[in-house]
């Protein structure tokens, strides 16, 4: 996701993509990252309340059963109490029916909450990603970001959709079982309470290990996804250079690393679960042995021991389930931490506290005043070194210069993708840093060299620049940009789907779609990165004619690649080493000689 023109300023907040580094002190393990997501959950308090009600009903229904079992054992096994047995089993059937209905209700509402929360979370993360400055995407891998948007949110969904419900149910069961254990036998329940720390401490200790392993597993999975996306995005280049085997081996190594991390995580969870279950049930067995001795001595009835046995089993089962839940919560905490890093990354470019309104109607006047700029990733390599020049309303100015002179940087500064270290960039007399971003960018049309085409119809791709435009307005823009000349020959005309990145269109056709967008946007300032150098003669003729129509009656800044544009410009600004080397018309600059004359002869074949 590299885009040179999309680098933001040095004030960009901390990188959102963090991985474990050697020698770096690990963060203390906790479930705290999940608290960052609680606002998404608390939007649905009514549904949570209903789910909790069903959860309590299910737990209460379960906890009633051992009491009935004790009464049956102690009072029901004689002919004279046959009716008593029937009565208790009828009550137990009713309890089972309540348990079934409440469990179904709990499952539905908990699943609904999980799906709704993850949908809101994905929306929030995606909306935030759209607001981040382009510099974020110069360093972040798209596959890594998408893995967080998909895999990590799914992990969170599993927690809010089932794990939290299971945890709450087992907590209620554990508390209820312990309370009933104490009501059944204080002596035996006291022994149970003594062994609880032996169960809880391993949960906390090994839970930290599981969370760390979970974070590493999620990171390696995201890295392999990033590699796959990058390779598939450039599959033609991979095939053209015959690098399929090497890329395949690299991906294989990445997937094996992800598998190893996942296996380590699974081993940690398995050991944690085994330890908790062994300790819990082992302790219960020992306590029940003591209870059996109490029955034999006549100090406890068989029914009471049976009741205690069932509550002990409930408590042990709840503890065992909570050990698994703890591991799942640790997994989700790792995912939530990664999502929080994205949500906490602040855009490096933001609206000013008190935006200054741009003049209306807009004129499109542009001025650079002593602008100095270096990319944040290369702070010591200054791209612009006190650059100054201005463009008058309605003027067409061509920007020329050798590669690396800073031509594309000018466009990114005008659009305020980042701010200069010193100096000002003004649009219609207003410092672009003082204007609202929506107003600023709404006053500018951009035709980039590398046109972005979406997987949609030709009509919708043109409408992208102004979604509120009518079909008639879109068709008029298409006609002015000469899009209609090829669109009518497509299988479904303007409704033809052009495929991902416009794969079904030629370079010239994509350029004409970009020009149609600019026509439809109809702003006073046009930024044109003329990209005809890679087109065939016929396509260039169509695109050049569309360019000329587009530039009428508006201020135009052109990064020129062809001599025809330079000759037709009102003025030419020559950049060299981050400064304005010369200004003037084509004839004036050719007469002066120097850099422009050399470029005209070498680059433009004059």
C-alpha positions in Angstrom: 0.0 0.0 0.0 2.8 2.4 -0.8 1.8 5.7 -2.3 4.4 8.4 -2.4 1.9 11.2 -2.8 0.1 9.9 0.2 2.8 10.4 2.9 1.6 12.4 5.8 3.4 14.8 8.1 5.7 13.9 10.9 3.0 14.3 13.4 1.4 11.1 12.4 0.5 9.2 15.6 2.2 6.0 16.7 2.2 3.3 14.0 -0.8 1.1 14.2 1.1 -2.0 13.2 3.2 -3.3 16.1 4.9 -6.6 16.4 7.0 -8.2 19.1 10.6 -7.2 18.9 13.6 -8.9 20.4 14.7 -7.3 23.6 11.4 -5.5 24.0 9.8 -5.9 27.4 6.5 -7.8 27.0 3.4 -6.1 28.2 1.7 -7.4 31.3 -1.0 -9.9 30.3 -4.6 -8.9 31.1 -8.0 -8.7 29.7 -7.8 -4.9 29.7 -7.7 -4.6 25.9 -11.3 -6.0 25.8 -12.5 -3.0 27.8 -11.8 -0.8 24.8 -14.6 -2.6 23.0 -17.2 -2.4 25.7 -18.8 0.7 24.3 -19.8 -1.4 21.2 -21.4 -3.9 23.5 -23.3 -1.4 25.8 -25.2 0.0 22.8 -27.5 -3.0 23.1 -28.4 -2.9 26.8 -32.0 -4.2 26.2 -30.8 -7.3 24.4 -28.1 -7.8 27.0 -30.7 -7.7 29.7 -32.9 -10.3 28.0 -29.9 -12.5 27.5 -28.8 -12.2 31.1 -32.4 -13.0 32.2 -32.4 -16.2 30.1 -29.0 -17.0 31.4 -30.1 -16.7 35.1 -33.2 -18.8 34.4 -31.0 -21.6 32.8 -28.5 -21.6 35.7 -31.3 -21.6 38.3 -33.1 -24.4 36.6 -29.9 -26.5 36.6 -29.2 -25.7 40.3 -32.7 -26.9 41.3 -32.1 -30.5 40.1 -29.7 -31.7 42.9 -32.3 -30.7 45.6 -34.9 -32.9 43.8 -32.4 -35.7 43.5 -31.7 -35.6 47.3 -35.4 -35.7 48.2 -35.9 -38.6 45.8 -33.0 -40.6 47.3 -33.8 -39.9 50.9 -37.6 -40.2 50.7 -38.7 -41.9 47.5 -37.4 -45.4 47.5 -40.3 -47.1 49.2 -43.7 -48.3 48.0 -45.6 -45.9 50.3 -43.9 -42.9 48.7 -44.5 -43.8 45.0 -46.7 -40.7 44.5 -43.9 -38.6 46.0 -41.5 -39.9 43.3 -44.0 -39.2 40.5 -44.5 -35.6 41.9 -40.8 -34.9 42.0 -40.1 -36.3 38.5 -43.0 -34.2 37.2 -41.4 -31.1 38.7 -38.0 -32.1 37.3 -39.6 -32.3 33.8 -41.0 -28.8 34.2 -37.5 -27.6 35.2 -36.0 -29.3 32.2 -38.6 -27.5 29.9 -37.7 -24.1 31.5 -34.0 -25.0 31.0 -34.5 -25.8 27.3 -36.5 -22.6 26.6 -34.1 -20.4 28.5 -31.0 -22.0 26.9 -32.5 -21.4 23.4 -33.4 -17.8 24.3 -29.9 -17.2 25.7 -28.3 -18.7 22.6 -30.3 -16.5 20.2 -29.8 -13.2 22.0 -26.1 -13.8 22.7 -25.5 -14.8 19.1 -27.4 -11.7 17.9 -25.3 -9.5 20.2 -22.1 -11.0 18.9 -23.0 -10.5 15.3 -24.2 -7.0 15.9 -21.1 -5.9 17.9 -18.7 -7.3 15.3 -20.6 -5.6 12.5 -20.4 -2.3 14.4 -16.7 -2.9 15.2 -15.8 -3.6 11.6 -17.7 -0.4 10.5 -15.8 1.6 13.1 -12.4 0.2 12.2 -13.0 0.6 8.4 -14.4 4.2 8.8 -11.3 5.0 10.9 -9.0 3.5 8.3 -10.5 5.8 5.7 -9.7 8.8 7.8 -6.0 7.9 8.5 -3.4 10.0 6.6 -1.9 8.4 3.5 1.4 8.1 5.3 -0.1 5.3 7.4 -0.5 3.3 4.3 3.0 3.9 3.1 4.3 1.8 6.0 1.4 -0.5 6.7 0.8 -3.7 4.7 -2.7 -3.9 3.3 -2.9 -7.7 4.1 -1.9 -7.0 7.7 -4.6 -4.3 8.0 -7.3 -6.5 6.4 -6.4 -9.4 8.7 -7.2 -7.2 11.6 -10.4 -6.1 10.0 -11.5 -9.7 9.4 -9.7 -12.3 11.5 -9.3 -10.2 14.6 -12.9 -9.0 14.5 -14.1 -12.6 14.1 -12.1 -13.5 17.2 -13.8 -10.7 19.1 -17.2 -11.9 17.7 -16.6 -15.4 19.2 -16.1 -13.8 22.6 -19.1 -11.5 22.6 -21.2 -14.0 20.8 -20.5 -17.1 22.9 -17.5 -16.9 25.2 -18.9 -14.1 27.5 -22.2 -15.9 27.7 -20.5 -19.2 28.7 -18.3 -17.3 31.1 -21.3 -15.6 32.8 -23.3 -18.8 32.9 -20.4 -20.7 34.5 -19.8 -17.9 37.0 -23.4 -18.0 38.0 -23.3 -21.8 38.2 -20.1 -21.7 40.2 -21.4 -19.1 42.7 -24.7 -20.9 42.9 -23.1 -24.3 43.3 -20.7 -23.0 46.0 -23.7 -21.5 47.9 -25.6 -24.7 47.7 -22.5 -26.7 48.7 -22.3 -24.6 51.9 -26.0 -25.0 52.5 -25.7 -28.8 52.0 -22.5 -29.3 54.2 -20.4 -26.6 55.7 -17.6 -29.0 56.5 -17.3 -30.4 53.0 -17.8 -27.0 51.3 -15.1 -25.5 53.5 -12.7 -28.1 52.1 -13.8 -27.1 48.6 -13.1 -23.4 49.2 -9.6 -24.3 50.4 -8.6 -25.9 47.1 -10.0 -23.1 44.9 -6.8 -21.1 45.0 -5.0 -24.2 43.7 -7.2 -23.9 40.7 -7.3 -20.1 40.2 -3.5 -19.5 40.4 -2.6 -21.8 37.4 -5.4 -20.1 35.4 -3.8 -16.7 35.9 -0.2 -17.8 35.4 -0.7 -19.9 32.3 -3.4 -17.5 31.0 -0.6 -14.9 30.5 1.4 -17.4 28.5 -1.6 -18.1 26.3 -2.3 -14.4 25.6 1.3 -13.8 24.5 1.2 -16.9 22.3 -2.2 -15.7 20.9 -0.8 -12.3 19.9 2.1 -13.9 18.2 -0.1 -16.3 16.3 -2.4 -13.5 15.1 0.6 -11.5 14.0 2.1 -14.4 12.0 -1.3 -15.1 10.4 -1.6 -11.5 9.4 1.9 -11.5 7.9 1.1 -14.5 5.7 -2.1 -12.9 4.6 -0.2 -9.7 3.7 2.3 -11.8 1.6 -0.5 -13.6 -0.2 -2.3 -10.4 -1.0 0.8 -8.7 -2.3 1.7 -11.6 -4.5 -1.7 -12.1 -5.9 -2.0 -8.3 -6.6 1.2 -8.6 -8.6 0.6 -12.0 -10.0 1.4 -11.0 -13.6 4.8 -9.7 -12.6 5.4 -12.9 -10.5 4.6 -15.0 -13.5 6.5 -12.8 -16.0 9.7 -13.2 -14.1 9.1 -16.9 -13.4 9.1 -16.4 -9.6 6.2 -18.7 -8.8 8.4 -21.3 -7.1 10.3 -18.8 -5.0 7.1 -16.9 -4.0 5.4 -20.2 -3.2 8.3 -21.2 -0.9 8.2 -17.9 0.8 4.5 -18.2 1.4 4.9 -21.8 2.5 7.5 -20.7 5.1 5.1 -18.0 6.3 2.2 -20.4 6.7 4.4 -22.9 8.5 5.5 -20.1 10.9 1.8 -19.2 11.4 1.0 -22.9 12.0 3.9 -23.2 14.5 2.6 -20.2 16.4 -0.9 -21.5 16.4 0.3 -25.0 17.5 2.2 -23.3 20.4 -0.9 -21.5 21.3 -2.9 -24.7 21.2 -0.4 -26.5 23.4 -0.6 -23.7 25.9 -4.4 -23.8 26.0 -4.3 -27.6 26.2 -2.0 -27.6 29.1 -4.0 -24.9 30.9 -7.2 -26.9 30.4 -5.7 -30.2 31.5 -4.2 -28.6 34.6 -7.4 -27.0 35.7 -9.6 -30.0 35.1 -7.1 -32.3 36.9 -6.9 -30.1 39.9 -10.6 -29.4 40.1 -11.9 -32.9 39.7 -9.0 -34.4 41.7 -9.9 -32.1 44.6 -13.6 -33.0 44.3 -12.8 -36.7 44.3 -10.8 -36.4 47.5 -13.5 -34.4 49.2 -16.2 -36.9 48.1 -14.1 -39.7 49.6 -14.3 -37.9 52.9 -18.0 -37.4 52.4 -18.5 -41.2 51.8 -16.8 -41.8 55.2 -19.4 -39.4 56.7 -22.3 -41.4 55.2 -20.8 -44.7 56.5 -20.5 -43.2 60.0 -24.1 -42.0 59.9 -23.3 -38.3 60.0 -24.7 -37.6 56.6 -27.6 -39.1 54.6 -27.0 -40.7 51.1 -29.3 -38.1 49.6 -27.3 -35.3 51.1 -24.0 -36.7 49.7 -25.7 -37.2 46.3 -26.8 -33.5 46.4 -23.3 -32.4 47.4 -21.9 -34.7 44.7 -24.0 -33.0 42.0 -23.2 -29.5 43.2 -19.5 -30.4 43.4 -19.7 -31.7 39.8 -21.4 -28.4 38.8 -18.7 -26.4 40.5 -15.9 -28.5 39.0 -17.5 -28.3 35.5 -17.9 -24.6 35.8 -14.3 -24.3 36.8 -13.2 -26.4 33.9 -15.3 -24.4 31.5 -14.0 -21.2 32.9 -10.4 -22.4 32.3 -11.3 -22.8 28.6 -13.1 -19.5 28.6 -10.1 -17.8 30.2 -7.9 -19.1 27.3 -10.5 -17.8 24.7 -10.6 -14.5 26.5 -6.8 -14.3 26.3 -7.1 -14.9 22.5 -9.7 -12.2 22.2 -7.6 -9.8 24.3 -4.8 -10.2 21.8 -7.1 -9.5 18.9 -8.7 -6.5 20.8 -5.3 -5.1 21.4 -4.5 -5.2 17.7 -7.8 -3.6 16.8 -7.3 -0.9 19.5 -3.9 -0.1 18.0 -5.8 0.7 14.8 -8.6 2.7 16.5 -6.1 4.6 18.6 -4.0 5.7 15.6 -4.7 9.3 15.1 -4.7 10.9 11.6 -1.6 13.0 11.1 -3.7 15.5 9.1 -6.9 16.8 10.7 -9.3 19.7 10.4 -8.1 22.9 12.3 -10.0 23.8 15.4 -11.4 26.9 13.7 -11.5 26.3 10.0 -11.2 29.3 7.6 -13.8 29.3 4.8 -12.6 29.3 1.2 -13.8 32.2 -0.9 -17.0 31.6 -2.9 -17.1 31.4 -5.8 -13.7 29.6 -5.9 -11.1 31.0 -8.3 -8.4 28.3 -8.1 -5.4 30.5 -7.4 -2.5 28.6 -6.0 0.6 29.9 -4.2 3.6 28.2 -2.7 5.6 30.5 -0.4 9.1 29.4 0.8 7.9 25.8 1.2 10.3 23.3 2.7 9.4 19.7 3.0 10.9 16.2 3.7 9.0 13.0 3.8 8.6 11.7 7.4 10.2 8.4 6.5 13.3 10.4 5.2 13.5 13.5 7.4 17.1 14.3 6.3 16.3 14.1 2.6 14.6 17.4 1.9 12.4 17.2 -1.3 11.4 20.9 -1.4 13.9 23.6 -0.4 12.2 26.9 0.1 10.1 26.6 -3.1 8.0 29.5 -4.2 5.7 30.1 -7.2 2.1 31.0 -7.9 -0.6 30.1 -10.3 -3.2 32.7 -11.3 -6.9 31.9 -11.6 -7.7 30.3 -15.0 -4.0 29.8 -15.8 -2.6 26.5 -17.1 0.9 25.9 -15.7 3.0 22.9 -16.6 5.4 21.5 -14.1 8.5 19.8 -15.5 11.7 18.5 -14.1 13.8 15.4 -13.6 12.7 12.4 -11.6 12.8 13.2 -7.9 12.5 17.0 -8.4 9.3 17.1 -6.3 6.6 17.4 -9.0 4.2 14.9 -7.4 4.9 16.3 -4.0 3.3 19.6 -5.1 0.0 17.9 -5.7 0.0 16.1 -2.3 0.8 19.4 -0.6 -2.1 21.2 -2.3 -4.5 18.4 -1.3 -3.0 18.5 2.2 -2.1 14.9 2.4 0.7 16.2 4.6 2.0 19.6 5.8 5.3 21.2 4.9 7.9 21.7 7.7 7.9 25.4 6.9 6.3 27.8 4.5 2.7 27.9 3.3 0.6 26.5 0.5 -2.4 28.7 -0.3 -5.6 28.2 -2.3 -7.4 31.4 -3.1 -5.4 33.2 -0.5 -6.3 30.7 2.3 -3.6 28.6 3.9 -4.6 25.0 3.1 -3.8 24.1 6.7 -6.4 26.5 7.9 -9.2 25.2 5.7 -11.6 22.3 6.5 -10.4 19.2 4.6 -13.8 18.6 3.1 -14.0 22.1 1.7 -10.4 22.1 0.5 -10.5 18.8 -1.3 -14.0 19.6 -2.5 -12.6 22.5 -4.5 -10.0 20.4 -6.3 -10.3 17.8 -9.1 -7.4 15.3 -9.5 -6.6 13.2 -12.6 -3.8 10.9 -11.4 -1.2 9.2 -13.6 -2.3 5.8 -12.2 -6.0 5.9 -12.4 -8.0 4.1 -9.7 -10.9 2.1 -11.2 -13.3 0.2 -8.9 -15.0 -3.1 -9.5 -18.2 -1.5 -10.6 -19.9 -0.3 -13.8 -18.5 2.4 -16.1 -21.3 4.7 -15.0 -20.7 4.2 -11.3 -16.9 4.7 -11.7 -17.5 8.1 -13.3 -20.2 9.0 -10.6 -17.6 8.2 -7.9 -16.4 11.9 -8.0 -19.9 13.2 -7.3 -22.3 10.5 -6.0 -25.3 12.8 -6.1 -24.9 13.4 -9.8 -27.8 12.4 -12.0 -27.4 9.9 -14.9 -27.8 12.7 -17.3 -24.9 14.6 -15.7 -22.8 11.5 -15.7 -23.5 10.9 -19.4 -22.7 14.5 -20.2 -19.3 14.2 -18.4 -18.7 10.9 -20.2 -19.3 12.5 -23.6 -16.9 15.4 -22.9 -14.2 12.9 -21.8 -14.8 10.7 -24.9 -15.9 7.8 -22.7 -19.0 7.2 -24.7 -16.9 6.4 -27.8 -15.7 3.1 -26.2 -18.5 2.5 -23.6 -21.2 2.0 -26.3 -19.1 -0.9 -27.7 -19.0 -2.7 -24.3 -21.4 -5.7 -23.8 -23.7 -3.7 -21.5 -22.7 -0.2 -22.4 -22.2 2.1 -19.4 -23.6 -0.6 -17.1 -20.7 -3.0 -18.0 -18.8 -4.2 -14.9 -15.1 -3.3 -15.5 -13.6 -5.8 -13.0 -11.2 -5.3 -10.2 -9.0 -2.2 -10.8 -10.6 -1.9 -14.2 -8.9 -4.9 -15.6 -11.2 -5.1 -18.6 -10.3 -1.5 -19.7 -7.3 -0.3 -21.6 -4.9 2.3 -20.2 -6.4 5.0 -22.4 -10.0 4.0 -21.5 -9.1 4.2 -17.8 -7.6 7.6 -18.3 -10.8 8.8 -20.0 -12.9 7.6 -17.1 -10.6 9.6 -14.7 -11.1 12.7 -16.9 -14.9 12.2 -16.9 -14.7 12.1 -13.1 -13.0 15.5 -13.1 -15.5 16.9 -15.6 -18.4 15.7 -13.4 -16.7 17.2 -10.3 -16.4 20.6 -12.0 -14.1 22.4 -9.6 -12.1 25.6 -10.2 -8.7 23.9 -9.7 -7.6 20.9 -11.7 -4.5 18.8 -10.8 -3.5 16.8 -13.8 -0.8 14.2 -13.8 -0.7 13.7 -17.6 -0.2 10.0 -18.2 -0.2 9.8 -22.0 3.4 8.6 -22.3 2.4 5.0 -21.8 -0.4 5.1 -24.3 -0.5 4.1 -28.0 -0.9 6.9 -30.6 -4.7 6.5 -31.0 -5.4 6.4 -27.3 -3.1 9.4 -26.7 -5.1 11.3 -29.3 -8.4 10.7 -27.6 -7.0 11.4 -24.1 -5.2 14.5 -25.2 -8.3 15.9 -26.8 -10.2 15.2 -23.6 -7.5 16.9 -21.5 -7.8 20.0 -23.6 -11.5 20.2 -23.2 -11.2 19.6 -19.4 -8.7 22.4 -18.9 -11.0 25.1 -20.4 -12.0 27.9 -18.0 -10.3 26.5 -15.0 -7.0 26.8 -13.2 -4.8 23.8 -14.2 -1.6 22.5 -12.8 -0.1 19.8 -15.1 2.8 17.5 -14.4 3.8 17.3 -18.0 5.1 14.2 -19.7 4.5 15.2 -23.3 5.7 18.2 -25.2 2.2 19.0 -26.6 0.9 19.9 -23.1 4.0 22.0 -22.4 3.6 24.0 -25.6 -0.1 24.7 -24.9 0.5 25.8 -21.3 0.4 29.5 -20.3 3.5 29.0 -18.3 6.1 26.4 -17.5 7.7 25.9 -14.1 10.9 23.9 -14.1 11.8 22.2 -10.9 15.3 21.0 -10.0 16.5 19.7 -6.6 13.5 21.0 -4.8 13.6 24.6 -6.1 12.2 26.5 -9.1 15.0 26.5 -11.6 13.2 28.5 -14.3 9.8 29.9 -15.4 8.4 31.0 -18.7 6.9 29.9 -22.0 8.2 27.0 -24.0 9.8 29.4 -26.5 11.4 31.5 -23.8 12.8 28.6 -21.9 14.2 27.0 -25.1 15.8 30.3 -25.9 17.4 30.5 -22.5 18.8 26.9 -22.8 19.7 25.2 -19.5 17.8 22.4 -17.8 14.5 22.8 -19.6 16.1 22.8 -23.0 18.0 19.6 -22.2 14.9 18.0 -20.9 13.0 19.0 -24.0 15.5 17.4 -26.2 16.0 14.2 -24.2 12.7 13.6 -22.5 10.3 15.1 -25.0 12.3 14.3 -28.1 12.0 17.9 -29.3 
